[in-house]
């Protein structure tokens, strides 16, 4: 059956918003055939769907800012920041919500490229090398990670992240990085970063870090937590000891909280000095040392020498 352009427009109108219909009617007015008009309609629908999804994500983050204003103001981190770890369907996730001292325009101009994310993630003490590759399908980041900072770079495992800049507007920044496979049976690594204006000079952001695990992962992690990781703690306070000291979360949730915080502090330090590697390294180290119970692993001089040596590899 052959449909007239009028009938095609009527059918499309049942499921499309006014903005899309105006666009399609303009196309039809220019004499496009039915097949061409349908293709144009699909393109408009896809564009509007993506736009609606981005707007929805920004609105959701704005709602969280309204909800979290009070807790952020009362944060125990001595800055407006909240952190927690949780179980996902197949693994673990750490989430950080924070207000940072940078306008959204600064975040968008600084964190919209894969190279910037490479440089930010290299601030983490265990991340030793990062390279960016760009092809027609998009950009990837190959991150070399050692299990302990003093291990040689040759012993590092690689996480190859696909980089996606989902949205970068004056009101919303959204970036995602995903790696399909990691060490010890881990998979589906995801780093998600999203930000909106908190006011003219500050931004509210959500940073999440997650991965999936399997039986091999669980065995390896339990062995680590029973030995080298036995004394490690996270940030969430579960209660108080008999002498009134905070009892911090341990185990896998504690590990994920530590890693999420290290990466968040790396992004924050990079924002403060995107063109000066030594300044941002000092900033990252100083930020981690505010939480020595959870994050101290290395003295400042050793950390700076390690990163300087990596620059020359």
ROKOLBA-42261 format. One line per 5 residues: number of its first residue (from 1); their letters; for each residue x, y, z of N, C-alpha, C. Coordinates in nm, 3 decimals. Example, Ala and Ser with C-alpha at 12.3 -4.5 7.8 and 13.67 -1.06 7.14 Angstrom:
1 = as = 1.319/-0.569/0.780/1.230/-0.450/0.780/1.320/-0.330/0.780  1.285/-0.225/0.708/1.367/-0.106/0.714/1.290/0.003/0.787
***
This chain:
1 = xxxxx = 0.085/-0.119/0.000/0.000/0.000/0.000/0.089/0.124/0.000  0.054/0.220/-0.085/0.129/0.344/-0.092/0.057/0.450/-0.011  0.131/0.512/0.079/0.073/0.617/0.163/0.106/0.753/0.106  0.011/0.842/0.114/0.040/0.981/0.077/0.123/1.044/0.187  0.193/1.152/0.152/0.268/1.224/0.254/0.178/1.271/0.367
6 = xxxxx = 0.055/1.308/0.333/-0.039/1.354/0.435/-0.071/1.243/0.533  -0.096/1.122/0.479/-0.129/1.008/0.565/-0.008/0.969/0.649  0.110/0.970/0.590/0.231/0.938/0.664/0.248/1.035/0.781  0.226/1.162/0.754/0.239/1.263/0.860/0.137/1.238/0.971  0.014/1.198/0.934/-0.088/1.170/1.035/-0.047/1.054/1.124
11 = xxxxx = 0.011/0.949/1.065/0.053/0.833/1.143/0.168/0.869/1.236  0.262/0.946/1.185/0.375/0.986/1.268/0.330/1.075/1.383  0.229/1.157/1.358/0.188/1.256/1.458/0.132/1.191/1.583  0.086/1.067/1.571/0.028/1.000/1.687/0.131/0.971/1.795  0.258/0.966/1.755/0.361/0.926/1.852/0.475/1.026/1.863
16 = xxxxx = 0.459/1.145/1.810/0.572/1.237/1.808/0.535/1.373/1.864  0.630/1.439/1.931/0.605/1.572/1.985/0.599/1.677/1.876  0.548/1.794/1.914/0.526/1.901/1.817/0.655/1.943/1.749  0.766/1.952/1.823/0.893/1.996/1.762/0.934/1.903/1.650  0.916/1.771/1.673/0.954/1.675/1.571/0.864/1.688/1.449
21 = xxxxx = 0.734/1.706/1.472/0.641/1.717/1.360/0.672/1.839/1.274  0.708/1.949/1.337/0.744/2.068/1.261/0.863/2.041/1.171  0.962/1.968/1.225/1.080/1.937/1.146/1.045/1.850/1.027  0.960/1.748/1.051/0.924/1.657/0.943/0.837/1.726/0.839  0.745/1.811/0.883/0.659/1.881/0.788/0.741/1.970/0.696
26 = xxxxx = 0.848/2.028/0.751/0.936/2.111/0.667/1.005/2.026/0.562  1.047/1.905/0.602/1.112/1.814/0.508/1.015/1.775/0.398  0.892/1.740/0.436/0.793/1.698/0.337/0.758/1.812/0.243  0.756/1.932/0.296/0.723/2.048/0.214/0.826/2.068/0.104  0.946/2.017/0.127/1.053/2.031/0.028/1.046/1.922/-0.079
31 = xxxxx = 0.944/1.833/-0.069/0.922/1.738/-0.176/0.990/1.604/-0.157  1.033/1.567/-0.035/1.095/1.438/-0.011/0.992/1.328/-0.030  1.034/1.212/-0.083/0.940/1.101/-0.097/0.913/1.038/0.039  0.820/0.940/0.042/0.779/0.881/0.169/0.897/0.817/0.242  0.978/0.743/0.165/1.091/0.675/0.230/1.189/0.777/0.288
36 = xxxxx = 1.216/0.881/0.212/1.307/0.985/0.261/1.249/1.056/0.382  1.118/1.082/0.378/1.055/1.149/0.492/1.057/1.062/0.616  1.037/0.930/0.597/1.041/0.839/0.711/1.180/0.834/0.773  1.282/0.832/0.687/1.420/0.833/0.737/1.447/0.962/0.814  1.401/1.074/0.757/1.419/1.202/0.825/1.345/1.203/0.958
41 = xxxxx = 1.225/1.145/0.959/1.148/1.139/1.083/1.222/1.060/1.189  1.279/0.946/1.148/1.353/0.862/1.242/1.472/0.938/1.300  1.541/1.012/1.215/1.657/1.089/1.262/1.615/1.193/1.365  1.503/1.259/1.337/1.454/1.360/1.431/1.415/1.296/1.563  1.343/1.182/1.555/1.301/1.113/1.676/1.421/1.072/1.760
46 = xxxxx = 1.523/1.017/1.695/1.642/0.973/1.768/1.711/1.090/1.836  1.720/1.202/1.765/1.785/1.320/1.822/1.707/1.372/1.942  1.574/1.375/1.928/1.492/1.425/2.038/1.492/1.329/2.157  1.498/1.198/2.128/1.505/1.100/2.236/1.632/1.116/2.315  1.745/1.134/2.245/1.873/1.155/2.313/1.870/1.282/2.395
51 = xxxxx = 1.812/1.388/2.337/1.803/1.515/2.408/1.718/1.501/2.534  1.607/1.428/2.522/1.519/1.408/2.638/1.589/1.328/2.746  1.667/1.226/2.705/1.738/1.144/2.804/1.840/1.227/2.879  1.911/1.314/2.808/2.011/1.399/2.872/1.944/1.498/2.967  1.832/1.555/2.922/1.760/1.648/3.008/1.709/1.578/3.133
56 = xxxxx = 1.661/1.453/3.116/1.613/1.377/3.229/1.724/1.349/3.328  1.843/1.315/3.277/1.957/1.287/3.364/1.997/1.411/3.442  2.000/1.526/3.375/2.033/1.652/3.443/1.928/1.686/3.548  1.801/1.666/3.515/1.694/1.694/3.611/1.704/1.602/3.733  1.740/1.477/3.709/1.755/1.382/3.820/1.868/1.425/3.913
61 = xxxxx = 1.979/1.469/3.854/2.091/1.514/3.936/2.055/1.641/4.013  1.978/1.729/3.949/1.932/1.850/4.016/1.843/1.816/4.136  1.759/1.714/4.119/1.676/1.669/4.230/1.759/1.615/4.345  1.866/1.545/4.311/1.954/1.492/4.416/2.025/1.605/4.490  2.062/1.710/4.417/2.124/1.825/4.483/2.030/1.885/4.586
66 = xxxxx = 1.904/1.902/4.548/1.805/1.955/4.642/1.792/1.865/4.764  1.789/1.735/4.741/1.773/1.639/4.849/1.894/1.633/4.941  2.014/1.651/4.884/2.137/1.629/4.961/2.200/1.757/5.015  2.141/1.871/4.990/2.200/1.998/5.036/2.233/1.994/5.185  2.136/1.953/5.265/2.158/1.950/5.409/2.269/1.855/5.450
71 = xxxxx = 2.263/1.727/5.409/2.371/1.635/5.443/2.508/1.679/5.391  2.513/1.739/5.274/2.641/1.787/5.222/2.697/1.898/5.311  2.610/1.987/5.357/2.655/2.096/5.446/2.708/2.042/5.578  2.658/1.926/5.620/2.698/1.868/5.749/2.799/1.755/5.733  2.861/1.745/5.617/2.948/1.631/5.587/3.064/1.619/5.685
76 = xxxxx = 3.096/1.495/5.720/3.209/1.468/5.810/3.343/1.476/5.738  3.342/1.498/5.607/3.466/1.504/5.529/3.530/1.642/5.529  3.472/1.736/5.603/3.522/1.874/5.607/3.513/1.942/5.471  3.424/1.895/5.390/3.390/1.956/5.261/3.256/1.897/5.220  3.182/1.962/5.131/3.051/1.909/5.092/3.065/1.784/5.005
81 = xxxxx = 3.070/1.669/5.068/3.097/1.542/5.000/3.027/1.429/5.072  2.971/1.336/4.994/2.911/1.214/5.047/2.963/1.096/4.967  2.983/0.983/5.036/3.044/0.866/4.974/2.980/0.740/5.030  2.956/0.643/4.942/2.913/0.512/4.991/2.943/0.405/4.887  2.946/0.280/4.933/2.963/0.165/4.844/2.840/0.078/4.856
86 = xxxxx = 2.805/0.011/4.747/2.686/-0.073/4.748/2.707/-0.193/4.656  2.624/-0.294/4.676/2.624/-0.411/4.588/2.539/-0.381/4.466  2.585/-0.428/4.351/2.504/-0.424/4.229/2.460/-0.567/4.198  2.393/-0.586/4.087/2.344/-0.720/4.053/2.458/-0.820/4.042  2.573/-0.774/3.991/2.684/-0.867/3.967/2.817/-0.822/4.027
91 = xxxxx = 2.815/-0.717/4.107/2.942/-0.669/4.158/2.926/-0.561/4.263  3.007/-0.457/4.251/3.013/-0.352/4.352/3.022/-0.215/4.285  2.978/-0.113/4.358/2.982/0.024/4.306/3.009/0.122/4.419  3.096/0.219/4.391/3.120/0.329/4.483/3.067/0.458/4.423  2.999/0.539/4.504/2.940/0.664/4.457/2.988/0.780/4.542
96 = xxxxx = 3.027/0.888/4.475/3.065/1.012/4.542/2.975/1.123/4.490  2.914/1.198/4.581/2.842/1.321/4.547/2.916/1.435/4.615  2.941/1.542/4.541/3.019/1.652/4.600/2.987/1.783/4.530  3.008/1.891/4.603/3.008/2.026/4.545/3.152/2.071/4.539  3.199/2.110/4.420/3.339/2.148/4.402/3.349/2.296/4.367
101 = xxxxx = 3.467/2.352/4.393/3.488/2.496/4.376/3.526/2.533/4.233  3.448/2.485/4.138/3.471/2.516/3.997/3.336/2.533/3.929  3.318/2.636/3.847/3.193/2.648/3.771/3.183/2.537/3.667  3.062/2.508/3.623/3.043/2.398/3.528/3.119/2.422/3.399  3.130/2.547/3.356/3.204/2.576/3.232/3.348/2.528/3.242
106 = xxxxx = 3.408/2.541/3.361/3.545/2.495/3.381/3.553/2.343/3.374  3.455/2.275/3.432/3.452/2.129/3.425/3.437/2.082/3.281  3.346/2.146/3.207/3.322/2.104/3.069/3.444/2.126/2.980  3.511/2.238/2.998/3.628/2.266/2.914/3.747/2.179/2.952  3.751/2.131/3.077/3.867/2.056/3.125/3.850/1.906/3.111
111 = xxxxx = 3.728/1.854/3.126/3.708/1.710/3.136/3.632/1.649/3.018  3.635/1.715/2.905/3.557/1.668/2.790/3.639/1.584/2.693  3.765/1.557/2.723/3.850/1.482/2.630/3.907/1.358/2.698  3.936/1.253/2.620/3.997/1.134/2.680/4.137/1.161/2.734  4.212/1.252/2.672/4.346/1.285/2.723/4.339/1.340/2.865
116 = xxxxx = 4.239/1.426/2.891/4.224/1.482/3.025/4.197/1.371/3.126  4.115/1.275/3.090/4.085/1.166/3.183/4.206/1.076/3.206  4.286/1.057/3.103/4.411/0.983/3.123/4.498/1.052/3.228  4.517/1.183/3.210/4.603/1.257/3.302/4.546/1.259/3.444  4.415/1.270/3.455/4.353/1.269/3.588/4.371/1.134/3.656
121 = xxxxx = 4.346/1.025/3.583/4.354/0.893/3.644/4.497/0.854/3.679  4.595/0.912/3.611/4.734/0.883/3.643/4.776/0.938/3.778  4.697/1.024/3.838/4.729/1.073/3.972/4.715/0.963/4.077  4.627/0.868/4.054/4.610/0.754/4.145/4.745/0.683/4.159  4.783/0.651/4.281/4.917/0.598/4.309/4.944/0.466/4.236
126 = xxxxx = 4.841/0.387/4.208/4.861/0.257/4.144/4.854/0.261/3.992  4.817/0.375/3.935/4.805/0.386/3.790/4.936/0.440/3.733  5.000/0.361/3.645/5.136/0.392/3.607/5.153/0.437/3.462  5.057/0.406/3.378/5.069/0.447/3.238/4.929/0.458/3.180  4.910/0.554/3.089/4.780/0.570/3.023/4.801/0.625/2.884
131 = xxxxx = 4.744/0.559/2.785/4.756/0.604/2.646/4.617/0.613/2.584  4.602/0.707/2.492/4.475/0.729/2.423/4.489/0.689/2.277  4.390/0.617/2.227/4.383/0.582/2.085/4.249/0.629/2.032  4.253/0.691/1.915/4.130/0.742/1.855/4.114/0.685/1.715  3.999/0.623/1.691/3.966/0.568/1.560/3.826/0.616/1.522
136 = xxxxx = 3.779/0.568/1.408/3.648/0.612/1.361/3.538/0.577/1.461  3.553/0.463/1.529/3.451/0.420/1.624/3.453/0.499/1.754  3.560/0.574/1.779/3.569/0.652/1.902/3.705/0.640/1.967  3.716/0.689/2.089/3.844/0.691/2.161/3.846/0.587/2.272  3.965/0.531/2.295/3.985/0.439/2.406/4.103/0.485/2.490
141 = xxxxx = 4.099/0.452/2.619/4.208/0.479/2.712/4.261/0.345/2.761  4.389/0.321/2.745/4.452/0.199/2.796/4.528/0.236/2.923  4.476/0.192/3.037/4.530/0.228/3.168/4.605/0.108/3.227  4.732/0.128/3.262/4.813/0.023/3.324/4.813/0.042/3.475  4.770/-0.063/3.547/4.749/-0.054/3.691/4.830/-0.163/3.761
146 = xxxxx = 4.909/-0.125/3.861/4.981/-0.223/3.943/4.900/-0.250/4.069  4.916/-0.369/4.125/4.838/-0.405/4.244/4.888/-0.333/4.368  5.018/-0.298/4.369/5.075/-0.220/4.478/5.174/-0.123/4.417  5.178/-0.002/4.470/5.251/0.106/4.404/5.397/0.075/4.377  5.462/-0.011/4.461/5.605/-0.036/4.443/5.635/-0.151/4.348
151 = xxxxx = 5.532/-0.206/4.285/5.556/-0.312/4.186/5.600/-0.251/4.054  5.679/-0.324/3.974/5.726/-0.270/3.846/5.611/-0.251/3.747  5.627/-0.155/3.659/5.523/-0.127/3.560/5.496/-0.249/3.472  5.600/-0.328/3.447/5.584/-0.446/3.362/5.487/-0.548/3.421  5.460/-0.539/3.550/5.367/-0.633/3.614/5.223/-0.582/3.612
156 = xxxxx = 5.200/-0.466/3.554/5.067/-0.404/3.557/4.967/-0.480/3.470  4.841/-0.475/3.509/4.734/-0.522/3.421/4.675/-0.401/3.350  4.611/-0.426/3.235/4.559/-0.317/3.154/4.406/-0.316/3.158  4.352/-0.197/3.175/4.210/-0.173/3.159/4.192/-0.084/3.037  4.121/-0.133/2.938/4.100/-0.057/2.815/3.958/-0.001/2.817
161 = xxxxx = 3.948/0.130/2.840/3.820/0.197/2.854/3.776/0.260/2.722  3.651/0.239/2.687/3.588/0.319/2.582/3.545/0.451/2.644  3.574/0.560/2.574/3.541/0.694/2.625/3.419/0.747/2.553  3.323/0.799/2.630/3.202/0.857/2.572/3.171/0.991/2.639  3.170/1.095/2.559/3.121/1.225/2.605/2.974/1.232/2.568
166 = xxxxx = 2.887/1.214/2.666/2.745/1.203/2.640/2.679/1.339/2.627  2.721/1.432/2.710/2.658/1.565/2.707/2.755/1.668/2.762  2.764/1.781/2.695/2.849/1.891/2.742/2.782/2.022/2.703  2.696/2.072/2.791/2.622/2.195/2.768/2.649/2.289/2.885  2.603/2.415/2.877/2.622/2.506/2.992/2.553/2.460/3.120
171 = xxxxx = 2.461/2.363/3.108/2.387/2.318/3.226/2.413/2.172/3.265  2.496/2.102/3.188/2.510/1.958/3.216/2.634/1.902/3.147  2.713/1.827/3.224/2.827/1.753/3.170/2.812/1.607/3.209  2.827/1.518/3.111/2.816/1.375/3.139/2.919/1.299/3.058  3.002/1.222/3.128/3.109/1.143/3.067/3.099/1.001/3.120
176 = xxxxx = 3.122/0.902/3.032/3.126/0.763/3.076/3.248/0.694/3.018  3.310/0.608/3.099/3.420/0.524/3.055/3.385/0.381/3.091  3.406/0.288/2.998/3.373/0.149/3.023/3.479/0.055/2.971  3.516/-0.044/3.053/3.613/-0.147/3.014/3.548/-0.283/3.032  3.555/-0.367/2.931/3.483/-0.494/2.935/3.547/-0.597/3.026
181 = xxxxx = 3.681/-0.592/3.042/3.748/-0.697/3.119/3.859/-0.639/3.205  3.881/-0.703/3.321/3.988/-0.664/3.412/4.056/-0.787/3.469  4.134/-0.772/3.574/4.209/-0.884/3.630/4.122/-0.974/3.719  4.168/-1.097/3.737/4.107/-1.190/3.834/3.958/-1.210/3.812  3.917/-1.213/3.686/3.777/-1.239/3.656/3.684/-1.120/3.666
186 = xxxxx = 3.737/-1.002/3.699/3.651/-0.883/3.703/3.616/-0.839/3.561  3.505/-0.770/3.548/3.459/-0.727/3.416/3.366/-0.608/3.430  3.328/-0.553/3.314/3.228/-0.446/3.309/3.264/-0.329/3.401  3.388/-0.282/3.390/3.430/-0.164/3.467/3.358/-0.042/3.412  3.306/0.041/3.502/3.237/0.162/3.461/3.279/0.279/3.550
191 = xxxxx = 3.319/0.387/3.485/3.340/0.514/3.553/3.240/0.612/3.492  3.155/0.668/3.575/3.054/0.763/3.527/3.072/0.895/3.601  3.071/1.002/3.525/3.089/1.136/3.582/2.981/1.226/3.527  2.915/1.298/3.616/2.806/1.386/3.575/2.807/1.509/3.664  2.781/1.625/3.606/2.784/1.749/3.685/2.684/1.850/3.632
196 = xxxxx = 2.633/1.933/3.724/2.545/2.044/3.691/2.590/2.164/3.774  2.546/2.286/3.739/2.581/2.401/3.823/2.515/2.390/3.961  2.593/2.416/4.066/2.535/2.432/4.200/2.500/2.579/4.221  2.584/2.667/4.168/2.560/2.810/4.159/2.660/2.862/4.056  2.676/2.992/4.046/2.762/3.048/3.940/2.908/3.007/3.954
201 = xxxxx = 2.952/2.977/4.075/3.094/2.949/4.098/3.123/2.805/4.139  3.019/2.724/4.156/3.039/2.587/4.204/2.958/2.488/4.120  3.004/2.364/4.121/2.933/2.258/4.050/2.901/2.144/4.145  2.789/2.080/4.119/2.750/1.960/4.193/2.775/1.841/4.102  2.848/1.743/4.152/2.884/1.631/4.066/2.855/1.497/4.132
206 = xxxxx = 2.839/1.399/4.046/2.824/1.259/4.088/2.932/1.180/4.015  3.016/1.112/4.092/3.119/1.025/4.036/3.092/0.884/4.085  3.087/0.788/3.992/3.069/0.649/4.034/3.172/0.560/3.968  3.209/0.457/4.042/3.310/0.360/3.999/3.256/0.222/4.030  3.247/0.134/3.929/3.187/0.004/3.952/3.251/-0.103/3.865
211 = xxxxx = 3.231/-0.227/3.905/3.277/-0.340/3.824/3.199/-0.464/3.866  3.199/-0.565/3.779/3.137/-0.693/3.809/3.244/-0.792/3.852  3.204/-0.892/3.928/3.298/-0.993/3.975/3.238/-1.131/3.959  3.326/-1.234/3.971/3.279/-1.372/3.967/3.339/-1.449/4.083  3.327/-1.581/4.080/3.375/-1.663/4.192/3.525/-1.648/4.212
216 = xxxxx = 3.600/-1.641/4.101/3.745/-1.625/4.111/3.779/-1.493/4.180  3.708/-1.388/4.143/3.730/-1.257/4.206/3.707/-1.264/4.356  3.597/-1.327/4.395/3.563/-1.333/4.538/3.670/-1.406/4.618  3.720/-1.517/4.564/3.824/-1.594/4.633/3.950/-1.510/4.648  3.992/-1.444/4.539/4.114/-1.364/4.542/4.100/-1.246/4.638
221 = xxxxx = 3.984/-1.180/4.637/3.964/-1.065/4.724/3.958/-1.105/4.871  3.895/-1.218/4.898/3.889/-1.263/5.037/4.028/-1.298/5.089  4.112/-1.355/5.002/4.250/-1.384/5.041/4.325/-1.255/5.071  4.305/-1.154/4.988/4.369/-1.024/5.010/4.322/-0.960/5.141  4.192/-0.964/5.162/4.136/-0.899/5.281/4.176/-0.972/5.410
226 = xxxxx = 4.208/-1.099/5.398/4.250/-1.175/5.516/4.398/-1.157/5.547  4.472/-1.098/5.453/4.617/-1.081/5.474/4.655/-0.934/5.465  4.697/-0.891/5.345/4.747/-0.754/5.328/4.639/-0.648/5.355  4.514/-0.682/5.328/4.408/-0.583/5.345/4.336/-0.590/5.478  4.391/-0.668/5.571/4.320/-0.690/5.697/4.298/-0.561/5.776
231 = xxxxx = 4.396/-0.473/5.773/4.386/-0.350/5.853/4.321/-0.234/5.778  4.284/-0.256/5.652/4.229/-0.148/5.570/4.083/-0.122/5.606  4.046/0.004/5.603/3.907/0.041/5.631/3.858/0.140/5.526  3.726/0.153/5.517/3.666/0.253/5.431/3.627/0.376/5.511  3.527/0.448/5.462/3.489/0.575/5.524/3.358/0.569/5.602
236 = xxxxx = 3.268/0.481/5.562/3.138/0.475/5.630/3.156/0.428/5.773  3.092/0.497/5.866/3.100/0.464/6.008/2.982/0.375/6.045  3.013/0.254/6.092/2.908/0.157/6.125/2.866/0.166/6.271  2.950/0.226/6.354/2.920/0.236/6.496/3.039/0.294/6.570  3.043/0.270/6.700/3.151/0.321/6.784/3.209/0.207/6.867
241 = xxxxx = 3.340/0.214/6.887/3.405/0.117/6.973/3.376/0.151/7.119  3.423/0.065/7.209/3.397/0.086/7.352/3.455/0.217/7.403  3.566/0.261/7.340/3.626/0.388/7.383/3.580/0.507/7.299  3.473/0.486/7.220/3.413/0.597/7.147/3.471/0.627/7.011  3.566/0.545/6.965/3.625/0.569/6.834/3.533/0.515/6.723
246 = xxxxx = 3.536/0.579/6.605/3.450/0.531/6.496/3.490/0.391/6.450  3.391/0.310/6.422/3.413/0.177/6.368/3.382/0.182/6.218  3.487/0.182/6.137/3.471/0.201/5.993/3.439/0.069/5.922  3.372/0.084/5.809/3.341/-0.031/5.725/3.470/-0.095/5.674  3.468/-0.227/5.661/3.584/-0.301/5.612/3.543/-0.385/5.491
251 = xxxxx = 3.626/-0.480/5.454/3.592/-0.573/5.348/3.584/-0.507/5.212  3.505/-0.569/5.124/3.497/-0.522/4.986/3.434/-0.383/4.975  3.336/-0.354/5.059/3.275/-0.221/5.054/3.376/-0.114/5.095  3.458/-0.146/5.194/3.563/-0.052/5.233/3.663/-0.030/5.121  3.699/-0.137/5.051/3.793/-0.126/4.940/3.736/-0.038/4.829
256 = xxxxx = 3.609/-0.059/4.795/3.547/0.019/4.688/3.536/0.166/4.729  3.504/0.193/4.855/3.499/0.332/4.901/3.635/0.399/4.887  3.741/0.329/4.923/3.875/0.388/4.911/3.908/0.420/4.766  3.877/0.327/4.677/3.911/0.349/4.536/3.827/0.460/4.475  3.698/0.463/4.508/3.613/0.570/4.456/3.662/0.706/4.503
261 = xxxxx = 3.703/0.715/4.631/3.753/0.842/4.683/3.884/0.881/4.615  3.974/0.787/4.596/4.101/0.819/4.529/4.076/0.876/4.389  3.983/0.815/4.316/3.956/0.863/4.180/3.886/0.998/4.182  3.792/1.017/4.274/3.728/1.147/4.284/3.831/1.256/4.315  3.920/1.230/4.410/4.022/1.328/4.446/4.117/1.353/4.329
266 = xxxxx = 4.138/1.252/4.245/4.221/1.271/4.126/4.155/1.368/4.028  4.026/1.350/4.006/3.953/1.441/3.916/3.954/1.582/3.973  3.931/1.595/4.103/3.929/1.726/4.167/4.065/1.795/4.158  4.173/1.719/4.180/4.308/1.776/4.171/4.341/1.817/4.028  4.295/1.738/3.932/4.320/1.773/3.792/4.247/1.902/3.755
271 = xxxxx = 4.127/1.919/3.804/4.052/2.042/3.776/4.127/2.165/3.826  4.199/2.150/3.936/4.270/2.264/3.993/4.397/2.301/3.920  4.454/2.207/3.844/4.582/2.234/3.775/4.592/2.147/3.650  4.506/2.170/3.551/4.505/2.083/3.433/4.632/2.090/3.349  4.709/2.199/3.361/4.828/2.214/3.276/4.959/2.199/3.353
276 = xxxxx = 4.952/2.166/3.479/5.073/2.158/3.562/5.074/2.025/3.637  5.147/1.928/3.583/5.146/1.793/3.639/5.195/1.790/3.783  5.301/1.864/3.812/5.356/1.859/3.947/5.260/1.920/4.049  5.193/2.029/4.011/5.097/2.092/4.103/4.980/1.999/4.133  4.927/1.934/4.031/4.813/1.847/4.057/4.855/1.721/4.134
281 = xxxxx = 4.979/1.674/4.115/5.026/1.561/4.195/5.036/1.598/4.342  5.091/1.715/4.368/5.098/1.762/4.507/4.959/1.781/4.565  4.866/1.832/4.483/4.729/1.853/4.530/4.662/1.720/4.561  4.680/1.621/4.474/4.620/1.490/4.498/4.677/1.427/4.624  4.807/1.434/4.640/4.868/1.374/4.758/4.818/1.442/4.885
286 = xxxxx = 4.814/1.574/4.885/4.767/1.648/5.002/4.622/1.613/5.034  4.540/1.596/4.930/4.399/1.563/4.952/4.384/1.424/5.013  4.462/1.327/4.965/4.451/1.192/5.021/4.500/1.188/5.165  4.598/1.270/5.197/4.653/1.270/5.333/4.558/1.333/5.435  4.450/1.395/5.389/4.347/1.440/5.482/4.273/1.321/5.545
291 = xxxxx = 4.286/1.204/5.481/4.219/1.083/5.529/4.323/0.971/5.543  4.422/0.989/5.631/4.533/0.893/5.639/4.489/0.754/5.682  4.387/0.745/5.766/4.343/0.612/5.812/4.300/0.525/5.695  4.241/0.587/5.595/4.193/0.512/5.480/4.291/0.511/5.361  4.360/0.622/5.336/4.427/0.638/5.207/4.579/0.647/5.212
296 = xxxxx = 4.639/0.657/5.328/4.786/0.672/5.329/4.854/0.541/5.288  4.944/0.551/5.189/5.021/0.435/5.146/5.168/0.467/5.123  5.202/0.592/5.104/5.333/0.627/5.053/5.366/0.769/5.098  5.494/0.800/5.118/5.529/0.937/5.154/5.532/1.024/5.030  5.520/1.155/5.050/5.507/1.248/4.937/5.625/1.238/4.841
301 = xxxxx = 5.748/1.238/4.893/5.865/1.239/4.806/5.870/1.114/4.719  5.841/0.999/4.777/5.841/0.875/4.700/5.735/0.879/4.591  5.616/0.930/4.626/5.508/0.941/4.528/5.549/1.029/4.411  5.605/1.147/4.439/5.644/1.239/4.333/5.756/1.180/4.247  5.850/1.112/4.309/5.959/1.050/4.233/5.907/0.937/4.145
306 = xxxxx = 5.812/0.862/4.196/5.752/0.753/4.119/5.682/0.807/3.995  5.603/0.912/4.011/5.531/0.969/3.898/5.626/1.036/3.799  5.732/1.101/3.849/5.831/1.162/3.759/5.901/1.055/3.677  5.933/0.941/3.740/5.998/0.832/3.668/5.904/0.776/3.560  5.775/0.767/3.591/5.679/0.719/3.492/5.672/0.811/3.371
311 = xxx = 5.693/0.941/3.392/5.691/1.036/3.281/5.797/1.004/3.176  5.907/0.943/3.218/6.021/0.922/3.130/6.030/0.779/3.077  5.927/0.699/3.101/5.930/0.562/3.050/5.894/0.560/2.903
***
